[in-house]
Amino acid sequence: MASTTPIVWEATDQQKKSSHIHRFMEWLKVRHSFKFDDYAQLYQWSISHTDEFWRHFVEYADIFSFADDQVVCSKWENDFIGVKWFEGVELNYAQAIFKQYSDVRPAIHFADEQNIALQSVSWKELFQQVSALAHWMRTNGIQKGDRVVSILPNIPENVIAFLATQSIGAVWSSCSPDFGNDAIWNRFDQIEPVLLFAVDQTTYNGKQHEKSEQIRFLQQSIASIRHTVLLKKLDHHSEAFHFVDWNTIIATDGGELFFEPLSFDHPLWILYSSGTTGTPKAIVHSVGGNLIEHMKVLLLHWDVHPGERFFWYSTTGWMMWNFSVASLLTGATLVLYDGSPSYPSPERLWQLAADAAIQHVGLGAAYLIHCQKLNISFKKDMFPALRTIGSTGSPLTPKAYQWVYHHVKSDVWLISFSGGTDVCSGFVGGNILLPVVEGEIQCRLLGCDLDAVDESGASLRNDLGEMIIRQPMPSMPVYFWGDQGNEKYRSSYFEKIPRVWWHGDFITLTSRDTVVISGRSDATLNRDGVRIGTAEIYGTLATLSFVNDSLVVCLEKKDGSFFMPLFIKMEGDLTLTEEHKHSINTLLRSSCSPRHVPDAIYAVPDIPYTISGKKMEIPVKRILMGLADRSTISTDSMRNPSALDAFQKMM
């Protein structure tokens, strides 16, 4: 964090003056007599006068009206659970999107592996198809509050299905179709969906994958599903399971599209935790909380303008899909891509960015680092439209910063963005008023009272600490589905340090208020920027007769890549063989997903546990990363201290 760390980009005066955040500051000065000389002052006001910040932002962005004498945020005591925001407001996320209806620009552009040429959906077509689908849903008894789930890939139909769901006040949830059957069931079954959207064939990395068996499995194993709407790619399975054809529904006239008025805290969608401590937790997000948070980030921290094109490479099981759909709120054209980022070559997404003249490109840090290691380089004039490159999912290395500016575009704004499924947004990210410093995230986002603390809870600067949030944010979960007494919610964020949200990231806040994230401080696994849980892996391996016990960790390497070793305690006197390893990998790939397959498998004599019966993933991770050794770990609370010896010997 030396002061000599290079600045790699800074906006021009004209770019700063034409930005949303500059206009917001000028508006605050003229309308409310608030004068801020720089971002540091604006940020401090946003966390010291949080109610005022959010009240004025929703007024500035014309999101909804809220009386001056009404309370923005209710009081809280021991934690943020149950906090109420903007009580009395009624709104609808889909309606807010359709406020941007335009006859002069498309709503969506999309491409996939099989169709390189860009295709489009106009706002008129989007409105007509959402109207038709919403009408069919109402006619078939889908009501406000019902759960609607999807295993569609990243195609326009998934956006249409979401907008129709939200328009009637039903609750959306999606999983990527590349998830295994059990992984999807573990998520969807707990929320009792009544409607499933599915496709019978997907394409990835040049290969077709039939999904008929997956659809049958879900219909048979989730009793609450009453209807399945199928996007047909094949012709030979019509007798295999019951469905309603997507195209038949869309061809009908839905009439006027009615938007159900919803309270601020009405459920918008349900996302899922990684499953570190058991079945993935179903995280319920609110309509109002996500709406104002997404507009804050996309306007003030991304500077997205009407008519610009916004693309984020994502599956439909990652929160960045939800976040990318939010770009429609700003009047941007959403760009979608379905397929592998590296098929037929690692340059595929970059070619899409050039062909589609995209202003805002979002990618996983792992993909950017991969491109950097391949020494890919582009012509200086290849991306004339490109304004920003977003990176998220894992820390972006200084070398990857250098690669972007030397080999992609020298005057692009590189936005390293970090947040999570927990808020369906970010805590730290971009700021056009500030320079980009190599290897560092520009700032803490407005309204996010983020700090780095040591083990005692004391604030740190220029030193590695735990990320915490000291005040509620509107986009924090309303609740976890089926969580009696909010026990899981409370234990996930509020038990480690009293009265603050503990997030589980190692971070450094520098003296210049930039942020460096060093990876997870908990046992969550990071695979190519997608967080997955250890419990899913353990539950799957428990079905193998030769496995007695297991432990998995993910190690963040200095070059920005990840290494995920799996440790197996074999049953009885068995020896781990290549055949055993093949069985493990095959089962994890089919039951969970390809991301659950480890990079290496090792046999160990024993798996370390605490006295209370918890696997000691974090101590093992710290040993293997050289951050601790056997002698520095307290063994008083261990059931089997000698189990650590095998891991220490691996160093």
ZIPE-V623729 format. One record per residue. RES is the residue in one letter. OMEGA is omega in degrees with one decimal (999 if undefined). BURIAL is b if it has 24 or more other C-alpha atoms within 12 Angstrom, else e. Layout:
res=RES omega=OMEGA burial=BURIAL
res=RES omega=OMEGA burial=BURIAL
This chain:
res=M omega=-179.1 burial=e
res=A omega=-176.8 burial=e
res=S omega=-179.8 burial=e
res=T omega=177.7 burial=e
res=T omega=-169.8 burial=e
res=P omega=168.4 burial=e
res=I omega=-175.3 burial=b
res=V omega=178.7 burial=b
res=W omega=170.6 burial=b
res=E omega=-179.0 burial=b
res=A omega=174.1 burial=b
res=T omega=177.5 burial=e
res=D omega=-179.9 burial=e
res=Q omega=177.8 burial=e
res=Q omega=179.1 burial=e
res=K omega=-176.1 burial=b
res=K omega=179.9 burial=e
res=S omega=-176.4 burial=e
res=S omega=176.8 burial=b
res=H omega=-174.7 burial=b
res=I omega=175.1 burial=b
res=H omega=179.0 burial=b
res=R omega=177.6 burial=e
res=F omega=178.8 burial=b
res=M omega=177.5 burial=b
res=E omega=178.1 burial=e
res=W omega=178.3 burial=e
res=L omega=-179.4 burial=b
res=K omega=-176.3 burial=e
res=V omega=-172.3 burial=e
res=R omega=-172.5 burial=e
res=H omega=175.7 burial=e
res=S omega=173.9 burial=e
res=F omega=-179.9 burial=e
res=K omega=178.6 burial=e
res=F omega=-177.0 burial=e
res=D omega=-177.5 burial=e
res=D omega=-178.1 burial=e
res=Y omega=-178.6 burial=b
res=A omega=178.9 burial=e
res=Q omega=178.2 burial=e
res=L omega=179.6 burial=b
res=Y omega=-178.1 burial=b
res=Q omega=176.1 burial=b
res=W omega=-176.3 burial=b
res=S omega=178.4 burial=b
res=I omega=176.7 burial=b
res=S omega=176.5 burial=e
res=H omega=-172.3 burial=e
res=T omega=-180.0 burial=b
res=D omega=-179.7 burial=b
res=E omega=-179.3 burial=b
res=F omega=-176.2 burial=b
res=W omega=178.3 burial=b
res=R omega=-177.1 burial=b
res=H omega=179.2 burial=b
res=F omega=-178.9 burial=b
res=V omega=174.4 burial=b
res=E omega=-179.4 burial=b
res=Y omega=-176.6 burial=b
res=A omega=178.0 burial=b
res=D omega=-178.6 burial=e
res=I omega=174.2 burial=b
res=F omega=178.2 burial=b
res=S omega=-179.3 burial=e
res=F omega=-174.7 burial=b
res=A omega=-177.7 burial=e
res=D omega=-176.2 burial=e
res=D omega=178.8 burial=e
res=Q omega=-178.2 burial=e
res=V omega=-179.7 burial=e
res=V omega=-174.2 burial=b
res=C omega=-179.4 burial=b
res=S omega=-179.0 burial=e
res=K omega=177.4 burial=e
res=W omega=-175.8 burial=e
res=E omega=-172.4 burial=e
res=N omega=177.0 burial=e
res=D omega=-174.2 burial=b
res=F omega=-176.0 burial=b
res=I omega=178.5 burial=b
res=G omega=177.6 burial=b
res=V omega=-179.4 burial=b
res=K omega=177.9 burial=b
res=W omega=171.5 burial=b
res=F omega=-179.3 burial=b
res=E omega=179.7 burial=b
res=G omega=179.5 burial=e
res=V omega=172.3 burial=b
res=E omega=-175.9 burial=b
res=L omega=-179.2 burial=b
res=N omega=-176.0 burial=b
res=Y omega=179.1 burial=b
res=A omega=178.1 burial=b
res=Q omega=177.8 burial=b
res=A omega=176.8 burial=b
res=I omega=-177.1 burial=b
res=F omega=169.8 burial=b
res=K omega=-179.1 burial=e
res=Q omega=179.8 burial=b
res=Y omega=-177.8 burial=b
res=S omega=174.7 burial=b
res=D omega=-174.7 burial=e
res=V omega=177.0 burial=e
res=R omega=179.3 burial=e
res=P omega=174.5 burial=b
res=A omega=-172.9 burial=b
res=I omega=163.1 burial=b
res=H omega=176.8 burial=b
res=F omega=176.8 burial=b
res=A omega=175.6 burial=b
res=D omega=-176.7 burial=b
res=E omega=-175.6 burial=b
res=Q omega=-178.2 burial=e
res=N omega=-177.5 burial=e
res=I omega=179.8 burial=e
res=A omega=-177.9 burial=e
res=L omega=175.3 burial=b
res=Q omega=-173.3 burial=b
res=S omega=170.6 burial=b
res=V omega=178.9 burial=b
res=S omega=175.6 burial=b
res=W omega=178.2 burial=b
res=K omega=178.5 burial=e
res=E omega=178.8 burial=b
res=L omega=-179.7 burial=b
res=F omega=-177.4 burial=b
res=Q omega=-176.6 burial=b
res=Q omega=175.9 burial=b
res=V omega=178.9 burial=b
res=S omega=-179.9 burial=b
res=A omega=-178.4 burial=b
res=L omega=178.4 burial=b
res=A omega=177.9 burial=b
res=H omega=179.1 burial=b
res=W omega=-179.1 burial=b
res=M omega=178.3 burial=b
res=R omega=-179.0 burial=b
res=T omega=-177.7 burial=e
res=N omega=168.7 burial=e
res=G omega=175.4 burial=e
res=I omega=-171.1 burial=b
res=Q omega=173.6 burial=b
res=K omega=179.3 burial=b
res=G omega=176.2 burial=b
res=D omega=177.7 burial=b
res=R omega=179.8 burial=b
res=V omega=-174.7 burial=b
res=V omega=-176.3 burial=b
res=S omega=168.8 burial=b
res=I omega=174.8 burial=b
res=L omega=174.4 burial=b
res=P omega=-175.2 burial=b
res=N omega=-177.0 burial=b
res=I omega=-178.1 burial=b
res=P omega=-178.7 burial=b
res=E omega=178.5 burial=b
res=N omega=176.3 burial=b
res=V omega=179.3 burial=b
res=I omega=-179.8 burial=b
res=A omega=177.3 burial=b
res=F omega=-177.5 burial=b
res=L omega=177.0 burial=b
res=A omega=178.6 burial=b
res=T omega=-178.7 burial=b
res=Q omega=-177.3 burial=b
res=S omega=-178.9 burial=b
res=I omega=178.4 burial=b
res=G omega=173.4 burial=b
res=A omega=-171.6 burial=b
res=V omega=-173.1 burial=b
res=W omega=170.5 burial=b
res=S omega=-178.6 burial=b
res=S omega=172.4 burial=b
res=C omega=175.6 burial=b
res=S omega=-179.7 burial=b
res=P omega=177.4 burial=b
res=D omega=172.1 burial=b
res=F omega=173.1 burial=b
res=G omega=-177.5 burial=b
res=N omega=-177.5 burial=b
res=D omega=-179.8 burial=b
res=A omega=177.7 burial=b
res=I omega=-179.7 burial=b
res=W omega=179.9 burial=b
res=N omega=-178.3 burial=b
res=R omega=-172.2 burial=b
res=F omega=-172.9 burial=b
res=D omega=-175.9 burial=b
res=Q omega=-178.8 burial=b
res=I omega=173.9 burial=b
res=E omega=180.0 burial=b
res=P omega=177.9 burial=b
res=V omega=-176.5 burial=b
res=L omega=179.1 burial=b
res=L omega=169.4 burial=b
res=F omega=-175.5 burial=b
res=A omega=173.8 burial=b
res=V omega=-174.5 burial=b
res=D omega=177.5 burial=b
res=Q omega=174.8 burial=b
res=T omega=177.7 burial=b
res=T omega=177.5 burial=b
res=Y omega=178.5 burial=b
res=N omega=176.5 burial=e
res=G omega=-177.9 burial=e
res=K omega=176.9 burial=e
res=Q omega=-179.7 burial=e
res=H omega=179.4 burial=e
res=E omega=-173.8 burial=b
res=K omega=-177.7 burial=b
res=S omega=-178.7 burial=b
res=E omega=178.9 burial=e
res=Q omega=179.7 burial=b
res=I omega=177.8 burial=b
res=R omega=-179.4 burial=b
res=F omega=-178.1 burial=e
res=L omega=177.9 burial=b
res=Q omega=-176.9 burial=b
res=Q omega=-172.9 burial=e
res=S omega=177.4 burial=e
res=I omega=-170.8 burial=b
res=A omega=-175.2 burial=e
res=S omega=-176.8 burial=e
res=I omega=179.7 burial=b
res=R omega=-176.3 burial=b
res=H omega=171.8 burial=b
res=T omega=174.9 burial=b
res=V omega=-172.1 burial=b
res=L omega=169.2 burial=b
res=L omega=-170.7 burial=b
res=K omega=170.4 burial=b
res=K omega=-176.9 burial=e
res=L omega=-177.6 burial=e
res=D omega=-165.8 burial=e
res=H omega=-173.7 burial=e
res=H omega=-170.7 burial=e
res=S omega=179.6 burial=e
res=E omega=-172.1 burial=e
res=A omega=179.7 burial=e
res=F omega=-176.7 burial=b
res=H omega=-179.8 burial=e
res=F omega=170.2 burial=b
res=V omega=-175.1 burial=b
res=D omega=179.7 burial=b
res=W omega=-174.5 burial=b
res=N omega=177.2 burial=e
res=T omega=179.6 burial=e
res=I omega=-173.7 burial=b
res=I omega=-178.1 burial=b
res=A omega=-178.1 burial=e
res=T omega=177.2 burial=e
res=D omega=-178.2 burial=e
res=G omega=-178.9 burial=e
res=G omega=-179.1 burial=e
res=E omega=179.8 burial=e
res=L omega=-179.2 burial=b
res=F omega=179.7 burial=b
res=F omega=-179.7 burial=b
res=E omega=176.4 burial=b
res=P omega=-174.7 burial=b
res=L omega=176.2 burial=b
res=S omega=-178.0 burial=b
res=F omega=-175.7 burial=b
res=D omega=176.1 burial=b
res=H omega=-179.5 burial=b
res=P omega=176.3 burial=b
res=L omega=178.1 burial=b
res=W omega=179.7 burial=b
res=I omega=174.3 burial=b
res=L omega=-172.7 burial=b
res=Y omega=173.7 burial=b
res=S omega=-175.0 burial=b
res=S omega=179.8 burial=b
res=G omega=-178.0 burial=b
res=T omega=-173.8 burial=b
res=T omega=179.6 burial=b
res=G omega=177.1 burial=b
res=T omega=179.6 burial=b
res=P omega=-179.1 burial=b
res=K omega=-178.5 burial=b
res=A omega=-172.6 burial=b
res=I omega=-176.4 burial=b
res=V omega=179.0 burial=b
res=H omega=-175.3 burial=b
res=S omega=176.4 burial=b
res=V omega=-175.4 burial=b
res=G omega=-178.4 burial=b
res=G omega=179.3 burial=b
res=N omega=-178.9 burial=b
res=L omega=-175.8 burial=b
res=I omega=177.1 burial=b
res=E omega=-179.6 burial=b
res=H omega=178.6 burial=b
res=M omega=176.3 burial=b
res=K omega=-176.3 burial=b
res=V omega=-174.2 burial=b
res=L omega=177.8 burial=b
res=L omega=-170.4 burial=b
res=L omega=-174.6 burial=b
res=H omega=177.7 burial=b
res=W omega=178.6 burial=b
res=D omega=178.4 burial=b
res=V omega=-176.8 burial=b
res=H omega=178.1 burial=b
res=P omega=178.6 burial=b
res=G omega=176.1 burial=b
res=E omega=-178.0 burial=b
res=R omega=-174.3 burial=b
res=F omega=-178.5 burial=b
res=F omega=170.0 burial=b
res=W omega=178.7 burial=b
res=Y omega=-175.6 burial=b
res=S omega=165.0 burial=b
res=T omega=179.9 burial=b
res=T omega=176.7 burial=b
res=G omega=-179.0 burial=b
res=W omega=-177.1 burial=b
res=M omega=178.8 burial=b
res=M omega=171.1 burial=b
res=W omega=178.7 burial=b
res=N omega=-178.9 burial=b
res=F omega=179.9 burial=b
res=S omega=176.3 burial=b
res=V omega=179.8 burial=b
res=A omega=179.2 burial=b
res=S omega=176.8 burial=b
res=L omega=178.7 burial=b
res=L omega=-175.8 burial=b
res=T omega=-174.1 burial=b
res=G omega=176.4 burial=b
res=A omega=170.8 burial=b
res=T omega=-179.6 burial=b
res=L omega=177.1 burial=b
res=V omega=-178.8 burial=b
res=L omega=172.6 burial=b
res=Y omega=178.5 burial=b
res=D omega=179.0 burial=b
res=G omega=178.8 burial=b
res=S omega=178.0 burial=b
res=P omega=-175.0 burial=b
res=S omega=178.0 burial=b
res=Y omega=1.2 burial=e
res=P omega=178.0 burial=e
res=S omega=179.9 burial=e
res=P omega=-179.9 burial=b
res=E omega=-171.7 burial=b
res=R omega=-177.1 burial=b
res=L omega=177.2 burial=b
res=W omega=177.3 burial=b
res=Q omega=175.4 burial=b
res=L omega=179.6 burial=b
res=A omega=179.4 burial=b
res=A omega=-176.4 burial=b
res=D omega=-176.1 burial=b
res=A omega=-179.4 burial=b
res=A omega=-175.4 burial=b
res=I omega=177.4 burial=b
res=Q omega=-174.4 burial=b
res=H omega=-178.9 burial=b
res=V omega=178.0 burial=b
res=G omega=-175.2 burial=b
res=L omega=173.4 burial=b
res=G omega=177.7 burial=b
res=A omega=-180.0 burial=b
res=A omega=178.5 burial=b
res=Y omega=178.3 burial=b
res=L omega=178.7 burial=b
res=I omega=177.1 burial=b
res=H omega=178.2 burial=b
res=C omega=179.2 burial=b
res=Q omega=-179.1 burial=b
res=K omega=176.6 burial=e
res=L omega=-179.2 burial=e
res=N omega=176.6 burial=e
res=I omega=-179.7 burial=e
res=S omega=-177.3 burial=e
res=F omega=176.7 burial=e
res=K omega=-175.3 burial=e
res=K omega=-176.0 burial=e
res=D omega=-175.5 burial=e
res=M omega=-173.5 burial=e
res=F omega=-177.1 burial=b
res=P omega=-177.6 burial=e
res=A omega=-168.6 burial=e
res=L omega=178.4 burial=b
res=R omega=-176.4 burial=b
res=T omega=167.3 burial=b
res=I omega=178.1 burial=b
res=G omega=178.0 burial=b
res=S omega=178.1 burial=b
res=T omega=176.9 burial=b
res=G omega=-179.4 burial=b
res=S omega=-179.0 burial=b
res=P omega=177.6 burial=b
res=L omega=-173.8 burial=b
res=T omega=174.4 burial=b
res=P omega=179.1 burial=b
res=K omega=178.0 burial=b
res=A omega=173.4 burial=b
res=Y omega=-179.2 burial=b
res=Q omega=-178.7 burial=b
res=W omega=180.0 burial=b
res=V omega=-174.3 burial=b
res=Y omega=179.8 burial=b
res=H omega=-169.6 burial=e
res=H omega=177.1 burial=b
res=V omega=178.9 burial=b
res=K omega=-172.2 burial=b
res=S omega=-177.1 burial=b
res=D omega=177.6 burial=b
res=V omega=177.2 burial=b
res=W omega=-179.6 burial=b
res=L omega=-176.9 burial=b
res=I omega=171.7 burial=b
res=S omega=-167.5 burial=b
res=F omega=-179.0 burial=b
res=S omega=179.1 burial=b
res=G omega=177.2 burial=b
res=G omega=173.7 burial=b
res=T omega=-176.5 burial=b
res=D omega=-179.5 burial=b
res=V omega=-177.1 burial=b
res=C omega=-178.9 burial=b
res=S omega=-178.2 burial=b
res=G omega=172.3 burial=b
res=F omega=-178.1 burial=b
res=V omega=-176.9 burial=b
res=G omega=-168.3 burial=b
res=G omega=178.2 burial=b
res=N omega=-175.7 burial=b
res=I omega=179.1 burial=b
res=L omega=-174.3 burial=b
res=L omega=176.0 burial=b
res=P omega=171.1 burial=b
res=V omega=178.9 burial=b
res=V omega=-175.8 burial=b
res=E omega=176.0 burial=b
res=G omega=-175.6 burial=b
res=E omega=175.8 burial=b
res=I omega=-167.9 burial=b
res=Q omega=-172.1 burial=b
res=C omega=164.2 burial=b
res=R omega=-175.0 burial=b
res=L omega=-179.1 burial=b
res=L omega=178.2 burial=b
res=G omega=-179.4 burial=b
res=C omega=-175.7 burial=b
res=D omega=-172.9 burial=b
res=L omega=179.0 burial=b
res=D omega=170.8 burial=b
res=A omega=-175.2 burial=b
res=V omega=174.5 burial=b
res=D omega=-174.7 burial=e
res=E omega=179.1 burial=e
res=S omega=-178.9 burial=e
res=G omega=179.6 burial=e
res=A omega=-178.8 burial=e
res=S omega=179.3 burial=b
res=L omega=168.9 burial=b
res=R omega=179.7 burial=b
res=N omega=178.7 burial=b
res=D omega=-176.3 burial=b
res=L omega=178.8 burial=b
res=G omega=176.8 burial=b
res=E omega=175.8 burial=b
res=M omega=173.9 burial=b
res=I omega=172.9 burial=b
res=I omega=-172.0 burial=b
res=R omega=-178.6 burial=b
res=Q omega=178.3 burial=b
res=P omega=170.5 burial=b
res=M omega=-177.4 burial=b
res=P omega=-175.3 burial=b
res=S omega=172.3 burial=b
res=M omega=-174.6 burial=b
res=P omega=172.1 burial=b
res=V omega=176.0 burial=b
res=Y omega=169.4 burial=b
res=F omega=-177.8 burial=b
res=W omega=176.6 burial=b
res=G omega=-176.0 burial=e
res=D omega=-177.3 burial=e
res=Q omega=179.1 burial=e
res=G omega=-179.5 burial=e
res=N omega=-176.7 burial=e
res=E omega=-179.3 burial=e
res=K omega=177.8 burial=b
res=Y omega=-176.9 burial=b
res=R omega=-177.8 burial=b
res=S omega=-179.1 burial=e
res=S omega=-170.6 burial=b
res=Y omega=-165.4 burial=b
res=F omega=-177.0 burial=b
res=E omega=-174.0 burial=e
res=K omega=179.7 burial=b
res=I omega=-175.6 burial=b
res=P omega=169.0 burial=e
res=R omega=175.6 burial=e
res=V omega=176.0 burial=b
res=W omega=176.3 burial=b
res=W omega=-170.9 burial=b
res=H omega=177.7 burial=b
res=G omega=175.0 burial=b
res=D omega=169.1 burial=b
res=F omega=-179.8 burial=b
res=I omega=171.1 burial=b
res=T omega=169.8 burial=b
res=L omega=-176.8 burial=b
res=T omega=179.8 burial=b
res=S omega=176.9 burial=e
res=R omega=176.3 burial=b
res=D omega=168.4 burial=b
res=T omega=-174.0 burial=b
res=V omega=172.9 burial=b
res=V omega=178.2 burial=b
res=I omega=-173.7 burial=b
res=S omega=178.1 burial=b
res=G omega=-177.4 burial=b
res=R omega=173.3 burial=b
res=S omega=178.6 burial=b
res=D omega=-172.4 burial=b
res=A omega=178.8 burial=b
res=T omega=-179.3 burial=b
res=L omega=179.8 burial=b
res=N omega=-179.4 burial=b
res=R omega=179.8 burial=b
res=D omega=176.9 burial=b
res=G omega=179.3 burial=b
res=V omega=-178.5 burial=b
res=R omega=177.6 burial=b
res=I omega=-174.1 burial=b
res=G omega=179.2 burial=b
res=T omega=-174.2 burial=b
res=A omega=178.2 burial=b
res=E omega=178.9 burial=b
res=I omega=-179.0 burial=b
res=Y omega=-179.6 burial=b
res=G omega=179.1 burial=b
res=T omega=-178.0 burial=b
res=L omega=-179.9 burial=b
res=A omega=179.1 burial=e
res=T omega=-179.4 burial=e
res=L omega=-173.9 burial=b
res=S omega=-176.7 burial=e
res=F omega=179.7 burial=b
res=V omega=175.6 burial=b
res=N omega=-179.3 burial=b
res=D omega=-177.0 burial=b
res=S omega=175.5 burial=b
res=L omega=-179.8 burial=b
res=V omega=176.2 burial=b
res=V omega=175.1 burial=b
res=C omega=-175.4 burial=b
res=L omega=175.9 burial=b
res=E omega=-178.1 burial=b
res=K omega=-175.7 burial=e
res=K omega=-178.5 burial=e
res=D omega=178.0 burial=b
res=G omega=179.1 burial=b
res=S omega=-176.6 burial=b
res=F omega=176.5 burial=b
res=F omega=-176.3 burial=b
res=M omega=176.0 burial=b
res=P omega=175.7 burial=b
res=L omega=-179.6 burial=b
res=F omega=-174.5 burial=b
res=I omega=166.3 burial=b
res=K omega=-175.3 burial=b
res=M omega=178.8 burial=b
res=E omega=176.4 burial=e
res=G omega=-178.4 burial=e
res=D omega=-177.3 burial=e
res=L omega=176.4 burial=e
res=T omega=179.8 burial=e
res=L omega=-178.9 burial=b
res=T omega=175.9 burial=e
res=E omega=178.0 burial=e
res=E omega=176.2 burial=e
res=H omega=179.7 burial=b
res=K omega=178.8 burial=b
res=H omega=179.1 burial=e
res=S omega=178.9 burial=b
res=I omega=-177.7 burial=b
res=N omega=179.8 burial=b
res=T omega=-178.9 burial=e
res=L omega=180.0 burial=b
res=L omega=-180.0 burial=b
res=R omega=-175.6 burial=b
res=S omega=-176.0 burial=b
res=S omega=-177.9 burial=b
res=C omega=176.6 burial=b
res=S omega=177.1 burial=b
res=P omega=-178.6 burial=b
res=R omega=-179.0 burial=b
res=H omega=-178.5 burial=b
res=V omega=-176.0 burial=b
res=P omega=176.1 burial=b
res=D omega=178.3 burial=e
res=A omega=179.9 burial=e
res=I omega=-179.0 burial=b
res=Y omega=173.4 burial=b
res=A omega=175.8 burial=b
res=V omega=-178.4 burial=b
res=P omega=-175.3 burial=b
res=D omega=176.8 burial=b
res=I omega=-177.0 burial=b
res=P omega=179.6 burial=b
res=Y omega=168.7 burial=b
res=T omega=177.7 burial=e
res=I omega=-179.7 burial=e
res=S omega=173.6 burial=e
res=G omega=178.5 burial=e
res=K omega=176.8 burial=e
res=K omega=-174.1 burial=b
res=M omega=-177.3 burial=b
res=E omega=-175.9 burial=b
res=I omega=175.4 burial=b
res=P omega=177.9 burial=b
res=V omega=178.0 burial=b
res=K omega=-178.7 burial=b
res=R omega=176.2 burial=b
res=I omega=-175.9 burial=b
res=L omega=177.4 burial=b
res=M omega=178.9 burial=b
res=G omega=-178.8 burial=e
res=L omega=179.8 burial=e
res=A omega=171.6 burial=e
res=D omega=-174.4 burial=b
res=R omega=-174.8 burial=b
res=S omega=-176.8 burial=e
res=T omega=-179.2 burial=e
res=I omega=179.6 burial=b
res=S omega=-179.1 burial=e
res=T omega=-178.3 burial=e
res=D omega=-178.0 burial=e
res=S omega=-178.4 burial=e
res=M omega=175.9 burial=e
res=R omega=-174.9 burial=e
res=N omega=-174.6 burial=e
res=P omega=-177.2 burial=b
res=S omega=180.0 burial=e
res=A omega=179.3 burial=b
res=L omega=-174.1 burial=b
res=D omega=-177.6 burial=b
res=A omega=-179.9 burial=b
res=F omega=177.6 burial=b
res=Q omega=-179.2 burial=b
res=K omega=180.0 burial=e
res=M omega=-178.7 burial=e
res=M omega=999 burial=e
